[in-house]
């Protein structure tokens, strides 16, 4: 068989697989959105859930999901970026570095239910906090930290070595080169990883069942910050949107439990799609921005010379 024929066959197979994946994703999205049609109703999005009557909303669960998202990113992004910088710029090749990479790979392969049980033992029982937003954020941080670390490390390593050498050759220190040259060039890829991690945080359920809890107290912005009724109290229990969906499908007693779960799933998939599209857009805009800055610097250098 000629090489050109083999190439055509495999090209057709790969295109077929790609089309099948797109169709499968489209079918999945359309099915969820059709079953949860009407999810954009403000009374549903911002209303309080009901335990006995039909027509409840997901307001507290949506707030809890967004709050855990922000809290987790505030914890995991600095840790992941710091670990990525260390592995890419400061760690020396050897057994220690191989051991660190082995630990990262092991953490990345941990099932979320195992992390949830670990969080139950440490962040709920051992600390005495009980079910809290902070415990849930720490548990999800454990899940996301390996991925963020690898993304940050890869982004830094992808910056051409010649750029680093040019900066050092002009008299910049190692830290100045890292902050003013390497990190700005790596920002688009890092931002993409962060936003994709945000999508995973928003859709996490297993780890949060055991750490942030299955209930949400009645929220009152006028309450004291130390009160569990205050929305910003990180030491209050917080049922997230994904946990709410699981709870409705497993033990929901309201007459329209299945409909509320379907609408909640539609909101969830819209948010995850939003995070993915935002990642693409942010990466494109940042690449154009930094590419424009590099061209402007080159023009100034030519004019000066």
PAZAPA-4460 file (N, C-alpha, C; in steps of 0.05 Angstrom, whole numbers, plus 32768, in hexadecimal, padded with zeros to 4 digits):
% residues 305
    n_x    n_y    n_z   ca_x   ca_y   ca_z    c_x    c_y    c_z   seq   type   mol
   8011   7FE8   8000   8000   8000   8000   8012   8019   8000     1      X     A
   800B   802C   7FEF   801B   8044   7FED   8019   8055   8006     2      X     A
   802E   8064   800B   802F   8075   8023   8019   808A   8022     3      X     A
   8014   8094   800A   7FFF   80A9   8007   7FE3   809E   800D     4      X     A
   7FDE   8085   8006   7FC5   8078   800C   7FC2   8074   802A     5      X     A
   7FD7   806B   8037   7FD7   8067   8054   7FD2   8081   8063     6      X     A
   7FDF   8096   8059   7FDB   80B0   8065   7FBF   80BA   8062     7      X     A
   7FB3   80B5   804B   7F97   80BE   8046   7F84   80AE   8059     8      X     A
   7F89   8094   805C   7F77   8084   806D   7F78   808D   808A     9      X     A
   7F90   8091   8094   7F93   809A   80B0   7F89   80B6   80B4    10      X     A
   7F8C   80C7   80A0   7F81   80E2   80A2   7F63   80E1   80A4    11      X     A
   7F56   80D0   8094   7F39   80CD   8095   7F31   80C2   80B0    12      X     A
   7F3F   80AF   80BB   7F38   80A3   80D5   7F3A   80B8   80EB    13      X     A
   7F4F   80C8   80EB   7F53   80DC   80FF   7F3E   80F2   80FD    14      X     A
   7F37   80FA   80E5   7F22   810E   80E1   7F07   8102   80EB    15      X     A
   7F03   80E9   80E6   7EEA   80DC   80EF   7EE8   80DB   810D    16      X     A
   7EFF   80D6   811B   7EFF   80D6   8138   7EF9   80F2   8142    17      X     A
   7F05   8106   8136   7F01   8121   813F   7EE4   812A   813C    18      X     A
   7ED8   8123   8125   7EBC   812A   8120   7EAA   811B   8134    19      X     A
   7EB0   8102   813A   7EA1   80F3   814E   7EA2   8100   8169    20      X     A
   7EB9   8109   8171   7EBC   8117   818B   7EAB   8130   818C    21      X     A
   7EAC   8140   8176   7E9D   8159   8175   7E7F   8153   8177    22      X     A
   7E76   813F   8168   7E5A   8137   8168   7E51   812E   8183    23      X     A
   7E62   811E   8190   7E5C   8114   81AB   7E5A   812A   81BF    24      X     A
   7E6C   813D   81BE   7E6B   8154   81CF   7E52   8165   81CA    25      X     A
   7E4C   816A   81B0   7E34   8179   81AA   7E1B   816B   81B4    26      X     A
   7E19   8151   81B0   7E02   8142   81BA   7DFF   8144   81D8    27      X     A
   7E16   8142   81E6   7E16   8144   8203   7E0C   815F   820C    28      X     A
   7E16   8174   8200   7E0E   818F   8208   7DF1   8195   8201    29      X     A
   7DE8   818D   81E9   7DCD   8192   81E1   7DB9   8182   81F3    30      X     A
   7DC0   816A   81FA   7DAE   815A   820B   7DAB   8167   8226    31      X     A
   7DC1   8170   8232   7DBF   817C   824D   7DB0   8196   824C    32      X     A
   7DB6   81A6   8237   7DA8   81C0   8236   7D8A   81BD   8230    33      X     A
   7D83   81A9   8220   7D67   81A5   821A   7D57   819B   8232    34      X     A
   7D64   818A   8242   7D56   8180   825A   7D55   8196   8270    35      X     A
   7D68   81A8   8270   7D68   81BD   8284   7D5F   81D8   8279    36      X     A
   7D4F   81D8   8264   7D46   81F0   8257   7D37   8202   826A    37      X     A
   7D3D   821C   826A   7D32   822F   827C   7D44   8235   8294    38      X     A
   7D5D   822B   8292   7D70   822F   82A8   7D78   824C   82AD    39      X     A
   7D73   825D   8299   7D7A   8279   829B   7D67   828A   82AB    40      X     A
   7D51   827E   82B5   7D3D   828C   82C4   7D4A   8298   82DD    41      X     A
   7D48   82B3   82E2   7D55   82BF   82F9   7D4B   82B4   8314    42      X     A
   7D32   82AC   8315   7D28   82A0   832E   7D35   8285   8334    43      X     A
   7D3D   8277   831F   7D4C   825E   8323   7D69   8263   8329    44      X     A
   7D76   8275   831B   7D92   827A   831F   7D98   8287   833A    45      X     A
   7D87   8298   8343   7D8D   82A7   835C   7D7A   82A1   8373    46      X     A
   7D67   828F   836E   7D54   8289   8383   7D5F   8274   8397    47      X     A
   7D52   8272   83AE   7D5A   825E   83C2   7D4E   8243   83BC    48      X     A
   7D5C   822D   83C2   7D51   8212   83BD   7D3B   820C   83D1    49      X     A
   7D2A   81F9   83C9   7D14   81F0   83DA   7D17   81D3   83E0    50      X     A
   7D12   81CB   83F9   7D15   81AF   8401   7CFB   819F   83FD    51      X     A
   7CE4   81AD   83FB   7CCB   819F   83F9   7CB9   81A8   83E2    52      X     A
   7CBC   81C1   83D9   7CAA   81CB   83C4   7CB9   81CE   83AA    53      X     A
   7CAA   81CC   8394   7CB6   81CF   8379   7CBD   81ED   8373    54      X     A
   7CCF   81F0   8360   7CD5   820C   8358   7CED   8218   8367    55      X     A
   7CFE   8208   8373   7D15   8213   8381   7D2B   821C   836E    56      X     A
   7D3E   822C   8379   7D54   8237   8369   7D6F   822B   8371    57      X     A
   7D84   8237   8367   7D9F   822E   836D   7DB1   8245   8375    58      X     A
   7DA5   825B   837E   7DB5   8273   8385   7DCC   826E   8398    59      X     A
   7DC7   8262   83B0   7DDD   825D   83C3   7DF2   824A   83B8    60      X     A
   7DE9   8235   83A9   7DFC   8222   839E   7E0E   822F   8389    61      X     A
   7E02   8241   8379   7E12   824F   8365   7E27   8261   8372    62      X     A
   7E1E   826F   8387   7E31   8280   8395   7E47   8270   83A2    63      X     A
   7E40   8259   83AE   7E54   8248   83BA   7E68   823E   83A6    64      X     A
   7E5F   8236   838E   7E71   822C   8379   7E84   8241   8370    65      X     A
   7E7A   8259   836C   7E8C   826F   8364   7E9F   8277   837A    66      X     A
   7E96   8276   8393   7EA8   827D   83A9   7EBE   8269   83AC    67      X     A
   7EB7   824F   83AA   7ECC   823B   83AC   7EDF   823D   8395    68      X     A
   7ED5   8244   837D   7EE6   8248   8366   7EFB   825D   836B    69      X     A
   7EF2   8274   8375   7F04   828B   837A   7F18   8283   8390    70      X     A
   7F0E   8277   83A5   7F1F   8270   83BC   7F34   825B   83B4    71      X     A
   7F2C   8248   83A4   7F3F   8233   839B   7F55   823F   8389    72      X     A
   7F4D   8251   8377   7F60   825D   8365   7F74   826F   8375    73      X     A
   7F6A   827C   8389   7F7C   828D   839A   7F91   827C   83A8    74      X     A
   7F8A   8263   83AE   7F9D   8252   83BC   7FAF   8243   83A8    75      X     A
   7FA3   8238   8393   7FB1   8225   8381   7FC2   8233   836C    76      X     A
   7FBA   824B   8362   7FCA   8258   834E   7FE6   8260   8358    77      X     A
   7FE8   826E   836F   8003   8275   8378   8014   825C   837E    78      X     A
   8008   8247   8389   8017   822F   838F   8020   8221   8375    79      X     A
   800D   821F   8362   8014   8212   8349   8029   8222   8339    80      X     A
   8026   823C   8338   8039   824D   832A   8054   824C   8337    81      X     A
   8055   824D   8352   806F   824B   8360   807C   8230   835C    82      X     A
   806D   821B   835C   8078   8200   8358   8082   81FE   833B    83      X     A
   8073   8209   8328   807C   8208   830C   8095   8217   8307    84      X     A
   8097   822F   8314   80B0   823F   8311   80C8   8230   831D    85      X     A
   80C4   8223   8334   80DA   8214   8341   80E3   81FD   832F    86      X     A
   80D0   81EE   8325   80D7   81D6   8315   80E4   81DE   82FA    87      X     A
   80DC   81F5   82EF   80E6   81FD   82D5   8100   820D   82D6    88      X     A
   8104   821C   82EC   811A   822F   82ED   812F   8229   8302    89      X     A
   8127   821D   8318   8139   821B   832F   8140   81FE   8336    90      X     A
   812F   81EB   8331   8134   81CF   8339   814B   81C4   8328    91      X     A
   815D   81B5   8336   8173   81A8   8328   816B   818C   8320    92      X     A
   8175   8183   8309   8170   8168   8300   817C   8154   8314    93      X     A
   816C   8140   831B   8176   812C   832D   8160   811C   833A    94      X     A
   8167   810D   834E   8153   80FB   835B   813D   810B   8369    95      X     A
   8145   8122   8375   8131   8132   8383   811C   813C   8370    96      X     A
   8124   8146   8359   8111   8150   8345   8100   813A   833A    97      X     A
   810B   8123   8335   80FC   810C   832C   80E7   8103   8341    98      X     A
   80EF   8105   835A   80DC   80FE   8370   80C5   8112   8371    99      X     A
   80CB   812C   836D   80B6   8140   836D   80A3   813C   8356   100      X     A
   80AE   8136   833F   809D   8131   8328   808B   8118   832C   101      X     A
   8096   8103   8339   8087   80EB   833F   8070   80F2   8352   102      X     A
   8075   8103   8366   8060   810B   8378   804A   811B   836A   103      X     A
   8052   812C   8357   803E   813C   8348   802D   8129   8337   104      X     A
   803A   8116   8329   802B   8104   8319   8018   80F2   8329   105      X     A
   8021   80EB   8341   8010   80DB   8353   7FF8   80EB   835C   106      X     A
   7FFC   8104   8364   7FE6   8115   836C   7FD2   811A   8355   107      X     A
   7FDD   811C   833D   7FCB   8121   8326   7FB9   810A   8320   108      X     A
   7FC1   80F2   8328   7FB1   80DA   8322   7F9F   80D2   8339   109      X     A
   7F9E   80E2   834F   7F8D   80DB   8365   7F70   80DF   835E   110      X     A
   7F5E   80CB   8363   7F42   80CF   835F   7F37   80E4   8372   111      X     A
   7F23   80F4   8368   7F18   8109   8378   7F0B   80FF   8392   112      X     A
   7F00   80E7   8391   7EF3   80DC   83A8   7F07   80D7   83BE   113      X     A
   7F20   80CF   83B7   7F35   80CA   83CA   7F3E   80E5   83D7   114      X     A
   7F40   80F9   83C6   7F47   8114   83D1   7F31   811E   83E3   115      X     A
   7F18   8118   83DC   7F02   8120   83ED   7F03   8112   8409   116      X     A
   7F0A   80F9   8409   7F0C   80EA   8423   7F24   80F5   8433   117      X     A
   7F3A   80FB   8425   7F51   8107   8433   7F49   8122   843F   118      X     A
   7F3A   8132   842F   7F30   814C   8439   7F1E   8149   8451   119      X     A
   7F0D   8134   8451   7EFB   812E   8467   7F0B   8128   8481   120      X     A
   7F21   8119   847E   7F31   8112   8495   7F41   812A   849F   121      X     A
   7F4C   813A   848D   7F5E   8150   8495   7F50   816A   8499   122      X     A
   7F42   8174   8484   7F36   818F   8485   7F1B   8190   8494   123      X     A
   7F0F   8179   8498   7EF5   8179   84A6   7EF8   816F   84C3   124      X     A
   7F05   8157   84C5   7F06   814A   84E0   7F1E   8153   84F0   125      X     A
   7F36   8151   84E4   7F4F   8157   84F3   7F50   8175   84FB   126      X     A
   7F49   8187   84EA   7F49   81A3   84F0   7F32   81AC   8502   127      X     A
   7F1D   819C   8502   7F05   81A4   8511   7EF4   81B9   8504   128      X     A
   7EF9   81BF   84EB   7EEA   81D4   84DD   7ECE   81CB   84D6   129      X     A
   7ECA   81B1   84D1   7EB1   81A7   84C7   7EB0   81AC   84A8   130      X     A
   7E98   81AB   849D   7E95   81B0   8480   7E97   81CD   847B   131      X     A
   7EAB   81D5   846B   7EB0   81F2   8466   7EB8   81F7   8449   132      X     A
   7EB4   8210   8441   7EBD   8219   8427   7EDB   8216   8424   133      X     A
   7EEA   821D   8439   7F07   821B   8439   7F10   81FF   8436   134      X     A
   7F04   81EC   8444   7F0B   81D0   8441   7F06   81C6   8425   135      X     A
   7EF0   81CE   8418   7EEB   81C6   83FD   7EFF   81D2   83EA   136      X     A
   7F06   81EC   83EE   7F1A   81F9   83DD   7F36   81EB   83DF   137      X     A
   7F3D   81E3   83F7   7F57   81D6   83FB   7F57   81BA   83EE   138      X     A
   7F41   81AC   83F0   7F3F   8192   83E3   7F41   8194   83C5   139      X     A
   7F33   81A7   83B9   7F34   81AA   839C   7F4F   81B5   8393   140      X     A
   7F5D   81C4   83A5   7F78   81CD   839F   7F8B   81B5   839B   141      X     A
   7F87   81A1   83AC   7F98   8189   83AA   7F94   817C   838F   142      X     A
   7F7B   817C   8385   7F75   8170   836B   7F81   8180   8354   143      X     A
   7F81   819B   8356   7F89   81AC   8340   7FA7   81B3   8340   144      X     A
   7FB4   81B1   8357   7FCF   81BA   8359   7FE2   81AC   8346   145      X     A
   7FE1   8191   8343   7FF3   8184   8330   7FF0   818E   8313   146      X     A
   7FD7   8191   830B   7FD3   819A   82EF   7FDC   81B7   82EB   147      X     A
   7FD7   81C8   82FE   7FE0   81E4   82FC   7FFF   81E5   82FC   148      X     A
   800B   81D5   830D   8028   81D4   830E   8034   81CC   82F3   149      X     A
   8029   81B8   82E7   8033   81AF   82CD   802F   81C3   82B7   150      X     A
   8018   81D1   82B8   8012   81E5   82A4   8026   81FC   82A7   151      X     A
   802A   8206   82BF   803D   821C   82C4   8059   8214   82BC   152      X     A
   8061   81FC   82C3   807C   81F3   82BC   8080   81F2   829E   153      X     A
   806C   81E6   8290   806E   81E4   8273   806E   81FF   8266   154      X     A
   805E   8211   8270   805D   822C   8264   8077   823A   8267   155      X     A
   8085   8238   827D   809E   8245   8282   80B4   8237   8271   156      X     A
   80B3   821D   826F   80C7   820E   825F   80C4   8214   8241   157      X     A
   80AB   821A   8238   80A6   821F   821C   80B1   823A   8212   158      X     A
   80B8   824C   8225   80C4   8266   821D   80E0   8260   8212   159      X     A
   80E6   826A   81FA   8100   8265   81EE   8117   826C   8201   160      X     A
   812B   825A   8202   8142   825E   8213   8152   8276   820A   161      X     A
   8151   827D   81F1   8160   8294   81E7   8156   82AE   81F2   162      X     A
   813B   82AF   81F8   8130   82C7   8204   813C   82CB   8220   163      X     A
   813D   82B6   822F   8149   82B7   824A   8166   82BF   8249   164      X     A
   8175   82B4   8236   8192   82BA   8234   8196   82D8   822C   165      X     A
   8184   82E2   821A   8186   82FE   8212   8182   8310   822A   166      X     A
   816E   830A   823A   8169   831A   8252   8180   831A   8265   167      X     A
   818B   8303   826A   81A2   8301   827D   81BA   830F   8271   168      X     A
   81BD   830D   8256   81D4   831A   8249   81D2   8338   824B   169      X     A
   81BA   8343   824D   81B7   8360   824F   81BB   836A   826B   170      X     A
   81C1   8358   827E   81C6   8360   8299   81B0   835C   82AD   171      X     A
   8199   8351   82A4   8183   834C   82B7   818A   8335   82C9   172      X     A
   817F   8337   82E2   8183   8321   82F5   8171   830A   82ED   173      X     A
   8175   82F3   82FB   8165   82DC   82F5   8148   82E1   82FC   174      X     A
   8143   82EF   8313   8128   82F5   831B   811B   8309   8308   175      X     A
   8129   831D   82FF   811F   8330   82EC   8118   8323   82D2   176      X     A
   8128   8310   82C9   8123   8301   82B1   810A   82F1   82B3   177      X     A
   8107   82E4   82CB   80EF   82D4   82CF   80D5   82E4   82CF   178      X     A
   80D6   82FB   82DE   80BE   830B   82E2   80B7   831B   82C9   179      X     A
   80CB   8327   82BC   80C6   833A   82A6   80C8   832E   828A   180      X     A
   80D3   8316   8288   80D6   830A   826D   80C8   82EF   826B   181      X     A
   80CF   82DC   827D   80C5   82C1   827A   80A7   82BF   8280   182      X     A
   809F   82CA   8298   8083   82C7   82A0   8070   82D6   828D   183      X     A
   8076   82EE   8284   8064   82FB   8270   8061   82EA   8257   184      X     A
   8076   82DD   824E   8074   82CD   8236   8064   82B3   823B   185      X     A
   8064   82AA   8254   8056   8291   825B   803A   8296   8265   186      X     A
   8032   82AF   8268   8017   82B6   8273   8000   82AA   8263   187      X     A
   8000   82AB   8248   7FE9   82A0   823A   7FE4   8282   8240   188      X     A
   7FF9   8272   8241   7FF6   8256   8246   7FEE   8251   8263   189      X     A
   7FF9   8261   8275   7FF2   825E   8292   7FD5   8266   8296   190      X     A
   7FCC   827B   8289   7FB0   8284   828C   7F9D   826F   8281   191      X     A
   7FA4   8262   826B   7F93   824C   8261   7F91   8236   8275   192      X     A
   7FA7   822E   8281   7FA6   8219   8295   7F96   8221   82AE   193      X     A
   7F98   823A   82B6   7F88   8243   82CD   7F6A   8242   82C8   194      X     A
   7F62   824C   82B0   7F46   824D   82AA   7F3B   8231   82A6   195      X     A
   7F4A   821F   829A   7F41   8203   8298   7F3F   81F6   82B3   196      X     A
   7F51   81FD   82C5   7F4F   81F2   82E0   7F37   81FD   82EE   197      X     A
   7F2F   8216   82E8   7F17   8222   82F3   7EFE   8212   82EB   198      X     A
   7EFE   8208   82D2   7EE8   81F8   82C9   7EE6   81DE   82D9   199      X     A
   7EFD   81D2   82DF   7EFD   81B9   82EF   7EF4   81BF   830B   200      X     A
   7EFD   81D5   8317   7EF4   81DC   8332   7ED6   81DF   8333   201      X     A
   7ECB   81ED   8320   7EAE   81F3   831F   7E9E   81D9   831C   202      X     A
   7EA9   81C5   830F   7E9B   81AC   830A   7EA1   8196   831E   203      X     A
   7EB2   819B   8332   7EBA   8186   8345   7EA3   8180   8359   204      X     A
   7E9F   8167   835F   7E8A   815F   8372   7E94   814D   8388   205      X     A
   7EA2   8137   8380   7EA9   8122   8393   7EB9   812D   83AB   206      X     A
   7ECD   813D   83A5   7EDE   8148   83BB   7ECF   815B   83CD   207      X     A
   7EBB   8169   83C2   7EAC   817D   83D1   7E96   8171   83E2   208      X     A
   7E8D   8159   83DB   7E78   814D   83EB   7E82   8148   8408   209      X     A
   7E9C   8140   840A   7EA7   8139   8424   7EB4   8151   8432   210      X     A
   7EB7   8167   8425   7EC6   817D   8431   7EB5   8197   8435   211      X     A
   7EA6   819E   8421   7E96   81B7   8423   7E79   81B1   842C   212      X     A
   7E71   8198   842A   7E57   8190   8436   7E40   818F   8421   213      X     A
   7E29   8186   842B   7E12   8182   841B   7DFB   8196   8421   214      X     A
   7E01   81A9   8432   7DED   81BD   8439   7DF9   81D9   8437   215      X     A
   7DE7   81EC   8436   7DEF   8208   8436   7DDC   8217   8449   216      X     A
   7DE8   8226   845D   7DD6   8235   846F   7DC9   824C   8460   217      X     A
   7DB4   8256   846B   7DA6   826E   8460   7DBA   8285   8460   218      X     A
   7DC0   8290   8449   7DD4   82A5   8447   7DC8   82C0   844B   219      X     A
   7DD7   82D0   845A   7DCE   82EB   8461   7DE6   82FE   8462   220      X     A
   7DE7   8310   844F   7DFE   8323   844E   7E00   8335   8466   221      X     A
   7DEA   8339   8474   7DEA   834B   848B   7DF5   833D   84A4   222      X     A
   7DF9   8323   84A3   7E03   8314   84BA   7E21   831A   84BF   223      X     A
   7E2A   8314   84D7   7E46   8318   84DD   7E57   8306   84CC   224      X     A
   7E70   830F   84C6   7E81   8300   84B4   7E88   82E4   84C0   225      X     A
   7E89   82E3   84DB   7E8F   82C9   84E8   7E78   82B6   84E8   226      X     A
   7E60   82C0   84E1   7E48   82AF   84E1   7E48   829E   84C8   227      X     A
   7E3D   8286   84CB   7E3B   8273   84B5   7E26   827C   84A1   228      X     A
   7E17   8290   84A8   7E03   829A   8495   7E0F   82AF   8482   229      X     A
   7E27   82B9   8488   7E33   82CD   8476   7E3F   82BF   845D   230      X     A
   7E38   82C9   8445   7E42   82BC   842D   7E60   82BA   842A   231      X     A
   7E6F   82CD   8436   7E8C   82CE   8433   7E9B   82BF   8448   232      X     A
   7E8D   82B3   845B   7E9A   82A4   8470   7EA5   828A   8464   233      X     A
   7EC0   8286   8465   7ECC   826F   8459   7ECA   8256   846B   234      X     A
   7EC0   8259   8483   7EBD   8243   8495   7EA0   823A   8499   235      X     A
   7E90   823E   8484   7E75   8235   8484   7E71   821E   8470   236      X     A
   7E5E   820C   8474   7E59   81F8   8461   7E4E   8204   8447   237      X     A
   7E54   81F6   8431   7E4C   8202   8417   7E46   81EB   8403   238      X     A
   7E2D   81E8   83FC   7E26   81D4   83E8   7E29   81E1   83CC   239      X     A
   7E3B   81D6   83BC   7E40   81E1   83A1   7E2B   81D7   838D   240      X     A
   7E2D   81E2   8375   7E19   81DB   8360   7E1B   81BD   8359   241      X     A
   7E33   81B3   8356   7E37   8197   834E   7E2D   8184   8364   242      X     A
   7E33   818B   837D   7E29   817B   8393   7E0A   817D   8395   243      X     A
   7DFF   8194   838E   7DE2   8197   838E   7DD5   8185   8379   244      X     A
   7DE2   8183   8362   7DD8   8171   834C   7DD8   8154   8356   245      X     A
   7DEE   814C   8362   7DF1   8130   836C   7DDC   812B   8381   246      X     A
   7DD8   813E   8393   7DC5   813B   83A9   7DA8   8138   839E   247      X     A
   7DA1   8149   838A   7D86   8148   837F   7D81   812D   8371   248      X     A
   7D95   8123   8363   7D91   810A   8354   7D92   80F1   8367   249      X     A
   7D9E   80F3   837E   7DA1   80DC   838F   7D8C   80DC   83A6   250      X     A
   7D85   80F3   83B1   7D73   80F3   83C8   7D60   810B   83C7   251      X     A
   7D5C   8118   83B0   7D4A   812E   83AF   7D2D   8126   83B3   252      X     A
   7D1E   8135   83C4   7D02   812F   83CA   7CEF   8143   83BF   253      X     A
   7CF9   8159   83B4   7CE7   816D   83A8   7CDA   8162   838F   254      X     A
   7CC2   816A   8388   7CB4   815F   8371   7CC3   8162   8357   255      X     A
   7CD1   8179   8353   7CDF   817E   833A   7CFE   817B   833D   256      X     A
   7D06   8167   834D   7D23   8163   8352   7D32   815E   8338   257      X     A
   7D27   814D   8327   7D35   8147   830E   7D37   815F   82FC   258      X     A
   7D23   8170   82FB   7D24   8188   82EA   7D38   819C   82F5   259      X     A
   7D39   819F   8310   7D4D   81B1   831C   7D69   81A7   8316   260      X     A
   7D6D   818D   8319   7D87   8181   8313   7D8F   8186   82F6   261      X     A
   7D7C   8183   82E4   7D82   8187   82C7   7D89   81A4   82C1   262      X     A
   7D7A   81B6   82CD   7D80   81D3   82C9   7D9B   81DA   82D6   263      X     A
   7DA1   81CE   82ED   7DBB   81D3   82FA   7DD2   81C8   82E9   264      X     A
   7DCD   81B1   82DD   7DE2   81A6   82CB   7DE6   81B7   82B3   265      X     A
   7DD0   81C3   82A8   7DD3   81D6   8292   7DE3   81EE   8299   266      X     A
   7DDE   81F9   82B1   7DEE   8210   82BA   7E0B   8208   82BD   267      X     A
   7E10   81F0   82C8   7E2B   81E7   82CC   7E3A   81E4   82B2   268      X     A
   7E2E   81D8   829E   7E3C   81D4   8284   7E40   81EE   8276   269      X     A
   7E2D   8201   8279   7E32   821C   826D   7E4A   8229   827A   270      X     A
   7E4D   8227   8294   7E63   8233   82A2   7E7E   8226   8299   271      X     A
   7E7E   820B   8297   7E96   81FD   828F   7E9E   8205   8272   272      X     A
   7E8A   8206   8260   7E90   8210   8245   7E9A   822C   8245   273      X     A
   7E8F   823D   8256   7E98   8258   8258   7EB5   825A   8261   274      X     A
   7EBD   8249   8274   7ED9   8249   827D   7EEB   8240   8267   275      X     A
   7EE3   822C   8257   7EF4   8223   8241   7EF6   8238   822B   276      X     A
   7EE0   8244   8224   7EE1   8259   820F   7EF2   8271   8219   277      X     A
   7EEF   8278   8232   7EFE   828E   823E   7F1C   8288   823D   278      X     A
   7F23   826E   8242   7F3F   8266   8241   7F4A   826B   8225   279      X     A
   7F3B   8263   8210   7F44   8267   81F5   7F47   8284   81EE   280      X     A
   7F33   8294   81F6   7F33   82B1   81F0   7F4A   82BF   81FE   281      X     A
   7F4D   82B8   8218   7F63   82C5   8228   7F7E   82BE   821D   282      X     A
   7F82   82A5   8215   7F9B   829D   8209   7FA1   82AC   81EF   283      X     A
   7F8D   82AE   81DE   7F90   82BC   81C5   7F97   82DA   81C9   284      X     A
   7F87   82E7   81DA   7F8C   8304   81DF   7FA7   8309   81EC   285      X     A
   7FAF   82F8   81FF   7FC8   82FD   820C   7FE0   82F8   81F9   286      X     A
   7FDD   82E4   81E8   7FF2   82DF   81D4   7FF5   82F7   81C1   287      X     A
   7FDE   8302   81B8   7FDF   831A   81A7   7FEB   8332   81B5   288      X     A
   7FE4   8334   81CF   7FEE   834B   81DF   800C   834A   81E2   289      X     A
   8016   8333   81EA   8033   8330   81EF   8042   8330   81D4   290      X     A
   8036   8325   81BF   8043   8326   81A5   8045   8343   819B   291      X     A
   8030   8352   81A1   8031   836F   8199   8046   837E   81A9   292      X     A
   8049   8378   81C3   805D   8385   81D3   8079   837D   81C9   293      X     A
   807D   8364   81C1   8097   835C   81B7   809E   836A   819D   294      X     A
   808A   836D   818B   808F   837B   8172   8096   8399   8177   295      X     A
   8088   83A5   818B   808D   83C1   8191   80A9   83C4   819C   296      X     A
   80B2   83B1   81AD   80CD   83B3   81B8   80E2   83B0   81A3   297      X     A
   80DD   839E   818F   80F0   839A   8179   80F2   83B3   8168   298      X     A
   80DB   83C1   8163   80DC   83DA   8154   80ED   83EF   8162   299      X     A
   80E8   83F1   817D   80F7   8405   818D   8115   83FF   818C   300      X     A
   811C   83E5   818D   8138   83DE   818D   8145   83E5   8172   301      X     A
   8136   83E0   815C   8141   83E7   8141   8144   8405   813E   302      X     A
   8130   8414   8148   8131   8431   8146   8149   843C   8156   303      X     A
   814D   8430   816E   8163   843A   817F   817E   8434   8173   304      X     A
   817F   841D   8164   8199   8415   8158   819E   8425   813E   305      X     A
***
